[in-house]
Amino acid sequence: MLDPRRLLLLVDVVRAGSITAAAAKLSYTTSAVSQQIAKLESEAGQPLLERHARGVRLTEAGAALARRAERIETQLVAARSELDDLAGLRAGTVRLGTFPTAGSSLLPRVVKIFKSRHPAVGLTVRSSRFAQLRAMLDAREIEMSLLWDYEWNPVADPDLTVQPLLIDPPTLVVSAQHRFAKRKTIAMDELADEQWITREDTHPVGLVLQRACNAAGFSPTVAFAANDYQEAQAMVAVDLGVSLAPRLALENLRDDVRVIPIVDGAPSRRILLAHLAEHRLTPAALMLADTFHEVASGLD
C-alpha cells in the first residue's frame, strides 16, 4: 500500500530539484526526507529517483507516481477549499423538516433572514406530520426539524437533542358577527353552549379542545371536523361554530373572522427545533438554528 504522504513528499522533492532542497523547504532533515523516499521506493517495489550531481531525476515509475500524486494534491486542496467554504457559510445545503402551521408562519420569517445573510447556502425543506418528521431524521433525509409537543406528551427522546423555541397558545376563532367578536379575552367556561369546528379526529388540536373543555366543566359539541385550518376558518365565518386554533395556525386570517385570546390556561404547545443527538450540526445548520431562536424570541 502506497503512503499518500510519501507520494506528496515525492512531488515536493521533484519540485525542489533535490532531496536537500526539499528538506530545507519543509524544515526537515535531509536524512528524514531520504528515509521517507526510500520507504516509498520499497512500497513501490522499484526505484523512483535517480540521484546525480545536480540533484534528482524521476525514473519512469517515479514519473507515473508523481503524476498521480499531483492529482491527489489537487483533490486535497479542493477538499480544503470546500471545507473552508462550508465553515464560512459560502456553500452547502441545510436539510430541514417542518410541519404545516410552522411552515406557513415561523419558517418564512426565518428563511427570509437566513437567505439575506447567507445567500450561498441552500435550504431544502420537507413538510409533514410528527411521526414522518421523526422518521426522516432517523433516515438522515433531514438534519434537523421543527417539532411540537404538549405537556401531557412531551418530546423526551434520548436520541434527540431538542431546543425549545417558543410557546404557541391556543386562541378562539369566531365569526365577525358572533356575540363574542368584540371581546378582548375570553375564558373557556363561557363557551359551554357553543358548537365547535375542530380538526379531524387524529389531529392534536382535537385533543386540546377536549382537554380545555373538560377542564372548564363541559364536553364540546362538534359541528364540523375540518381537514385544515383554512377550512375551519371558512366554517367559522358562516357561523357553523367557533374554533380553537394555535396562534401560529392563524397567519393567514380571513377578514370575516376574529381571534380572541383565551385567558384561563387552555393547553399551549411548545415549538421545538430537534436533531439527532449523535449528529454534529454543520456551521450552516448552527447558524440557521440561531436564526430560528432570533425570530422566535420576537414572537413570544
N, C-alpha and C positions, 0 to 999 in steps of 0.2 A: 504494500500500500504506500503510495507516494504521499509524503507530508506536504500539505499545501503551503505551510510557512516556509519550508525549504525551497519550494518552487518559486515563491515570491523573492526569496533571497537570491536565487539564481538570476532572476531578472535584474535585481539591484547590482549584482556583480558585473553582468554584461553591460549595463548602462554606465557603470563607473569605469569600466575598462580593465579593472584588476581586482583581485581579492583584497589587496592592501587599501586601495582607494575606496572600495565598498565598505570595508571595516571602519575607515576613518569617517565616512559619511554617516554611518549608522551608529557610531560611538561604540563599536565592538572591537575586540582584539582581532588581529589578523588570524591568529590561531583558532579562535572561536568560529570565524566565518569559514575558514578552511576545513574545519572538522564537520560543519554542517553540510558543506558541499560534498565532502567525502561520503557522508551518510546518505545524501540524496543519490549519489552515484551507485552506492551499494543497493539502495531501493530500486534504482532503475536497472541494475544489472549490467551496466556498461559505462564507459567514461562519458562525461558531459562537457568537460572543458579541456582544452589543450593549453598548457602553460608555455609561454615563450618570453623572450626578454622584455617585450613591451607590455606584457600583461597576459590576457587570456583570449582564446578564440573558441567558439562553440563547436563541438562535434555535430555530426548530423543528428544524433539522438538529442544532444543538448539543444539544438535549434528547434526541434519539434516540441520539446518540453517547454522551452522559453515562450514559444507562440501560445501554447495552452495556458501558461502561467500569466501571460499578459491579458488573456481573456478573463481569467479568474480575477485578476486585479481590477479590471474594468467593472466586473459584476459586483465586486466588493465596494468599490467607490460608489456605484449606483445604489447599492443597498444602503450605504451610509447616508447618502443624499436623501433617499426616500424616507428613512427613519427620521432624519432631521426635519423633513417637510411635515411628517406626521406630528412630531413633537412640537413643531412651530405652528401647527394648525394651517399649513399651506397645502394640505392634501388629506385624503382619507374620506371615509364614509361612516356615519353612525347609523346603526340599525335599531330603530325604536318601535316599541309597541304602545298602543293606546286603546282606549275604549271610546264609544261614540260621544258621550257628553263631554269628556275632556278633549276629544279631538275637534269639537266644534266651539270650544270656549278657551280653555287654558292653552292648548297646544299652539294655535295660530299666533298668539302673542309671543310665545317663546321662540317659534320658528322665525318670525319676523326679526326679532332682536338678534338671534344667533346668526342668521344669514347675513345680516348687515355688518356684523363684526367679523365673521369668518366665511366670506363668500366662496372660498375654495374648498370648503368641507361639504361633502354631500350628506344628505339626510334621506333615508328611506324609512317609511312608516307603515306598520301593519295595524289595522284596527280590528278588534274582536272582543269577545267576552272573556271573563276572568280565566276560565279553565283553558281556553285556547291560547291566551297570552302566556300562561304558565308553561304550557307545553312548548311553545315557541322559544321560551328562554332555555328550557332543557335541551332543545334541539339546536341551539345556537343560531336559530333563524333571526333572532333579535338579540342585542346585547344588554338592553335594559328596557323597562316597560313601566308605563303608568298603570297602577292598580288602585283598588279601593278596598276598604273594609268597614265593618260596623263593630260596635263594642261587644256584641254577643257572638261575633265570629271574626276575631282579629286575625290578621296575617301573622302567623307565628311559625314560619317555615325555617328550620335551621339551615336549609340550603340557600336561603335568600338573604341578601343584605338589603334592608328596607329603610328608606329615608322618608319620613312624613313631610308632606309639602304644605297642606292646608286642610282646614275643616270646612266641609261643604254642607251647610244646614239645609233641612227641608223647608220649603215655603208653600204657602197656599196659593193656588191659582183659581180665580173666579172670573166670571164674565164681567164686562164693563157695566152691565145693568144689574148685577147682583146686589142684594141688600147690604153686603159687606164690602162692596167695591171701593168705598172711600175710607175704609179703616186703615190706620197706620200699622197696627199689630192685631193679632188675634190669638186666642187660646183654643186648644183642641176641644175642650169641653163645651165650647159654644157651637160646635159643628155636629152634634149628635143627630140632628134632624136632616142633615144634608145627604143627597145622593152623591156617589163618588165615581169619578173617572180615574181608573188606575191602569197600570201596565198589565200585560198578560201574566198568568199565574206564576211562571218561573222567574219573573223579573224581581230583583231585590227590593224595589220600591213598593211592591205589593206587601211584602213582609213588614216594611217600615210603616206603611199605612195601618196594617193590622195591629202592630205593637203600639203605635201612637194613639189609636182609637181605644184600644183596650186599657191603656194606662189612664185615659180620660174617662173611663167608665162606660163605654158603649162599643158595639161592633159596627163596622162600616157597612152601609148598603151600597153595593156596587152596581152602577147602571151601565157601565161600558168598560171593557178591557181593551186598551189601545196597544198597537204594535210599536209605536214610538211616541216621543213627547210632542211632536208637531200634531199628530193625530189626536192626542189627548187635549191639546190646546183648542183644536177645532171643535171638539165636543163640548168643552167648557164654554167656548164662545157662544154656542147656541143654547146655553143653559140646560144641557142634559145633566150636568152635575158639576161639582167642584173637584179639584185635583190636588194631589200632593206631589211636589217635584223638587229634587235637589237644585240648589241655586245655579250650578253650572249647566243644568239642562235647559235653562231659560235664556240662553244667549240670544236666540232668535225669537223674540217675543212678538206675538201678534198685537195689533193695535186695539183689538176688541176684547182683550183680557187684562186683568190686573193681578199683580203679585203682592201678597201680604205676608210679612214675616210672622212666624209662629213663636210665641214667647214662653211657652211652658215646657221646654226641654224635649220636644219631639226628637227622635234619634237622628243624629248627624252622621255622615260618613267621613272617613279620612281619605284624602287623596294621597297616594304614595308613589314613590319612584323606587323601583326594585331592580336588582341584577343578581345573578348567581354569585354566591359568596366566594366561590373558587375562581371567579373570573376577574382579572385585573382590568379595570376600565382604561381605555386609551385616553391620551390627553384631550382629544376632541370630545369624547363621551363625558369626561370630567367637566369640561367647560360647558357642555350642554346641561349637565346636572346643575351646575352653578346658576345657569340662566333660568332653569325651572324654579329654583329657590328664590331668585331675584323677583321673578314675575309673581310667584305665589305669595310672597310677602306683601305685595301690593294689593292682593285680592282678599286677604284676611279681614 
